[in-house]
Amino acid sequence: MGKVILVTGASSGIGLACANALQAKGHTVYGSSRDLKRIKSVSFKPIELDVTDDASVKAAIDKIIKAEGKIDVLVNNAGNGVTGPAYAMPVESAKKQFEVNFFGVIRVSSAVLPKMIEAGQGLVVNISSLAGLFGLPYQGMYSASKYAIEGYSQSLRMELRNTGVKVVVLNPGDFKTDFTQSREKVPFPIKHEKLEKEYNTAVASMEKDESVGANPEVIGKKLCEIVESSSPSPRYLIGAFGQTIAVTLKKVLPNGLFEKLMNDHYGIK
């Protein structure tokens, strides 16, 4: 039997792939965007929703509930990226990162979860990142926002243990999407030739990784499996082995060695 599913940030990339895959499986899928002009020629139901705006979130959730009577699955996917040096990050840039990636998750979840709890069933899938499990140089704010999702999701899972509502975290690595082009790059803020060179090298490395990443349809396929599972796992790592193995390496290697390996990958010698 098909489920009623809301996927945030469905205008492109991972969100679009997930919404398309779920719709193809026979579910009733609402894919959101803050600008509906960005969602074109799709089979799922587009819905306007800005995760940074309380009124927008409430209006979208009310509309779905009125039409369908419920939301069975919430996929918190909407996100953005801010790249810059953590040692001189403007607070406004950090706030912008968290407003979408973290507070947006809380805002939408808090609007959906009471109905799920009342129904005694439901599933929340929070799209985190491998960067939510280890820090990345010059992606400190992005990593921090995803780390926040990790803590929130674990607390939420414990609180909802006896309600019938499940909470899953999906940790993707690098995938080929327009996330690369839409990333906000904070201008290098200090006069330091070596650090500035490392910053530019690290940004170039992350963009290269993303440019050769897999098609996000892989994530859509995995999400379908999660949604249709009667007992999904709390966490799913998805991406190239060379990236997902870093989660294990962080656990077994000394901190200094792990950080050196990460720096080497991003060209920081």
C-alpha positions as CSV (number, residue, x, y, z in Angstrom):
1,M,0.0,0.0,0.0
2,G,1.4,3.4,-1.0
3,K,2.4,5.9,1.7
4,V,2.0,9.7,1.8
5,I,5.5,11.1,1.8
6,L,6.9,14.6,2.0
7,V,10.4,15.2,0.6
8,T,11.9,18.7,1.3
9,G,14.3,20.3,-1.1
10,A,13.0,18.3,-4.1
11,S,13.7,20.7,-6.9
12,S,17.1,19.2,-7.8
13,G,19.8,16.8,-6.8
14,I,19.2,14.2,-4.0
15,G,15.7,15.5,-3.2
16,L,14.5,15.3,-6.8
17,A,16.0,11.8,-7.2
18,C,14.3,10.6,-4.0
19,A,10.9,12.1,-4.8
20,N,11.0,10.6,-8.3
21,A,12.1,7.2,-7.0
22,L,9.4,7.1,-4.3
23,Q,6.7,8.2,-6.7
24,A,7.7,5.5,-9.2
25,K,7.1,2.9,-6.4
26,G,3.5,4.0,-6.1
27,H,3.7,6.3,-3.2
28,T,1.9,9.6,-3.0
29,V,4.8,12.0,-2.9
30,Y,4.9,15.7,-2.2
31,G,8.2,17.3,-3.2
32,S,8.8,20.8,-1.8
33,S,10.7,23.8,-2.9
34,R,10.7,27.4,-1.7
35,D,10.3,28.3,-5.4
36,L,7.9,26.1,-7.4
37,K,9.3,27.4,-10.7
38,R,12.3,25.3,-10.0
39,I,10.2,22.0,-10.1
40,K,9.3,21.2,-13.7
41,S,7.9,18.2,-15.5
42,V,7.7,15.8,-12.5
43,S,5.2,13.1,-11.6
44,F,5.1,13.8,-7.9
45,K,3.1,16.7,-6.4
46,P,5.1,19.9,-6.1
47,I,4.4,22.0,-3.0
48,E,5.8,25.4,-1.9
49,L,7.7,25.2,1.4
50,D,10.5,27.3,2.8
51,V,12.1,25.4,5.6
52,T,13.3,28.7,7.1
53,D,9.8,30.1,7.5
54,D,7.4,28.9,10.2
55,A,4.3,30.2,8.3
56,S,5.4,28.5,5.0
57,V,6.0,25.2,6.8
58,K,2.7,25.3,8.5
59,A,0.8,26.1,5.4
60,A,2.4,23.3,3.4
61,I,1.8,20.7,6.1
62,D,-1.8,21.8,6.6
63,K,-2.3,21.5,2.8
64,I,-1.0,18.0,2.7
65,I,-3.0,16.9,5.8
66,K,-6.2,18.4,4.3
67,A,-5.7,16.6,1.0
68,E,-4.4,13.2,2.3
69,G,-5.4,13.1,6.0
70,K,-1.8,12.2,7.0
71,I,1.9,12.1,6.3
72,D,3.4,8.7,6.7
73,V,7.0,9.6,5.9
74,L,9.0,12.8,6.2
75,V,12.3,13.1,4.3
76,N,14.2,16.1,5.6
77,N,16.5,16.7,2.7
78,A,16.6,20.5,2.1
79,G,20.1,21.8,2.7
80,N,22.8,24.2,1.5
81,G,26.5,24.5,1.8
82,V,28.8,27.2,3.1
83,T,32.5,26.9,2.5
84,G,35.1,29.0,4.3
85,P,37.7,29.0,7.1
86,A,36.4,28.1,10.5
87,Y,39.1,30.3,12.0
88,A,37.5,33.4,10.6
89,M,33.9,32.5,9.8
90,P,31.4,35.4,9.8
91,V,28.7,34.5,12.3
92,E,26.0,35.5,9.7
93,S,27.4,32.9,7.3
94,A,27.3,30.3,10.0
95,K,23.7,31.2,11.0
96,K,22.7,30.9,7.3
97,Q,24.1,27.4,7.2
98,F,22.3,26.3,10.3
99,E,19.1,28.0,9.5
100,V,18.5,25.7,6.5
101,N,20.5,22.5,7.4
102,F,19.5,22.2,11.1
103,F,16.7,24.6,12.1
104,G,14.9,23.7,8.9
105,V,14.9,20.1,10.0
106,I,13.6,20.9,13.4
107,R,10.9,23.3,12.0
108,V,9.5,20.7,9.5
109,S,9.8,17.8,11.9
110,S,8.0,19.6,14.7
111,A,5.2,20.4,12.3
112,V,4.8,16.8,11.2
113,L,5.6,14.6,14.2
114,P,2.6,15.4,16.5
115,K,0.3,13.9,13.8
116,M,2.5,10.8,13.4
117,I,2.6,10.3,17.2
118,E,-1.2,10.6,17.3
119,A,-1.4,8.0,14.5
120,G,1.0,5.7,16.3
121,Q,3.2,5.3,13.2
122,G,5.5,7.1,10.9
123,L,9.0,7.5,9.6
124,V,11.4,10.4,9.6
125,V,14.4,10.2,7.4
126,N,17.0,12.9,8.1
127,I,19.5,13.4,5.3
128,S,22.8,14.1,7.0
129,S,26.2,13.5,5.4
130,L,29.4,11.7,6.0
131,A,30.5,15.1,7.0
132,G,28.2,14.8,10.0
133,L,30.4,12.0,11.3
134,F,33.8,13.6,10.8
135,G,35.0,17.2,10.3
136,L,36.2,18.4,6.9
137,P,38.7,21.3,6.4
138,Y,37.0,24.4,5.1
139,Q,33.6,22.8,5.4
140,G,33.5,23.4,9.2
141,M,30.0,25.0,9.3
142,Y,28.6,22.4,7.0
143,S,30.0,19.6,9.1
144,A,28.8,21.3,12.3
145,S,25.3,21.6,11.0
146,K,25.3,17.9,10.0
147,Y,26.8,16.9,13.4
148,A,23.8,18.8,14.9
149,I,21.4,16.6,12.9
150,E,23.2,13.5,14.3
151,G,22.6,14.5,17.9
152,Y,19.0,15.7,17.2
153,S,18.2,12.5,15.4
154,Q,19.5,10.2,18.2
155,S,17.6,12.2,20.9
156,L,14.5,12.1,18.8
157,R,14.8,8.3,18.2
158,M,15.1,7.7,22.0
159,E,12.1,10.0,22.8
160,L,9.9,8.3,20.1
161,R,10.9,4.7,21.0
162,N,7.4,3.8,22.3
163,T,5.3,5.7,19.8
164,G,5.6,3.7,16.7
165,V,7.5,6.5,14.9
166,K,10.9,5.6,13.6
167,V,13.9,7.9,12.9
168,V,16.5,7.1,10.3
169,V,19.7,9.0,9.4
170,L,21.1,8.7,5.9
171,N,24.7,9.7,5.5
172,P,25.7,10.3,1.8
173,G,29.1,10.9,0.5
174,D,29.8,13.0,-2.6
175,F,27.2,12.8,-5.4
176,K,27.1,14.7,-8.6
177,T,24.4,17.4,-8.1
178,D,24.1,21.1,-8.5
179,F,25.1,21.5,-4.8
180,T,28.6,22.3,-6.1
181,Q,27.4,25.3,-8.1
182,S,25.1,26.6,-5.4
183,R,27.6,26.4,-2.5
184,E,28.3,29.7,-0.9
185,K,32.1,30.5,-0.7
186,V,33.1,32.9,2.0
187,P,35.9,35.2,0.6
188,F,39.2,34.4,2.3
189,P,39.3,37.0,5.1
190,I,42.9,37.4,6.2
191,K,46.3,38.1,4.7
192,H,48.1,34.8,4.8
193,E,49.4,33.4,1.6
194,K,49.9,29.8,2.7
195,L,46.5,29.4,4.4
196,E,44.8,31.1,1.4
197,K,46.5,28.6,-1.0
198,E,45.4,25.7,1.2
199,Y,41.8,27.1,1.2
200,N,41.7,27.2,-2.6
201,T,43.3,23.8,-2.9
202,A,40.8,22.2,-0.5
203,V,37.8,23.8,-2.3
204,A,39.1,22.6,-5.6
205,S,39.5,19.1,-4.2
206,M,36.0,18.9,-2.8
207,E,34.5,20.2,-6.1
208,K,36.5,17.6,-8.0
209,D,35.1,14.8,-5.7
210,E,31.6,16.0,-6.3
211,S,32.0,16.3,-10.0
212,V,32.9,12.6,-10.3
213,G,30.4,11.5,-7.7
214,A,27.7,8.9,-8.5
215,N,24.2,9.7,-9.7
216,P,21.9,10.6,-6.8
217,E,19.4,8.0,-8.1
218,V,21.5,5.6,-6.0
219,I,20.2,7.4,-2.9
220,G,16.6,7.4,-4.2
221,K,16.8,3.6,-4.6
222,K,18.1,3.2,-1.1
223,L,15.5,5.5,0.3
224,C,12.8,3.3,-1.3
225,E,14.2,0.3,0.5
226,I,14.2,2.2,3.8
227,V,10.6,3.4,3.4
228,E,9.4,-0.1,2.5
229,S,11.2,-1.8,5.4
230,S,9.3,-2.8,8.5
231,S,12.4,-2.3,10.7
232,P,14.8,0.1,9.1
233,S,18.3,0.5,10.6
234,P,19.0,3.7,12.5
235,R,21.7,4.7,10.0
236,Y,22.7,4.1,6.4
237,L,26.0,5.1,4.9
238,I,25.9,5.5,1.1
239,G,28.7,6.5,-1.2
240,A,32.0,5.3,-2.7
241,F,33.9,2.9,-0.5
242,G,36.9,5.2,-0.4
243,Q,34.6,7.7,1.4
244,T,32.4,5.5,3.6
245,I,35.5,3.7,5.0
246,A,36.6,7.0,6.6
247,V,33.9,6.4,9.2
248,T,35.6,3.2,10.3
249,L,39.1,4.7,10.0
250,K,38.1,7.5,12.4
251,K,37.1,4.9,15.0
252,V,40.3,2.8,14.8
253,L,43.1,5.3,14.0
254,P,44.6,7.8,16.4
255,N,43.1,11.3,15.9
256,G,46.3,12.8,14.6
257,L,46.7,10.2,11.9
258,F,43.1,10.3,10.8
259,E,43.2,14.1,10.5
260,K,46.5,13.9,8.6
261,L,45.0,11.5,6.1
262,M,42.0,13.9,5.7
263,N,44.2,16.9,5.2
264,D,46.4,15.0,2.7
265,H,43.2,14.2,0.6
266,Y,42.3,17.9,0.6
267,G,45.9,19.0,-0.3
268,I,46.8,20.4,3.1
269,K,50.3,19.3,3.7
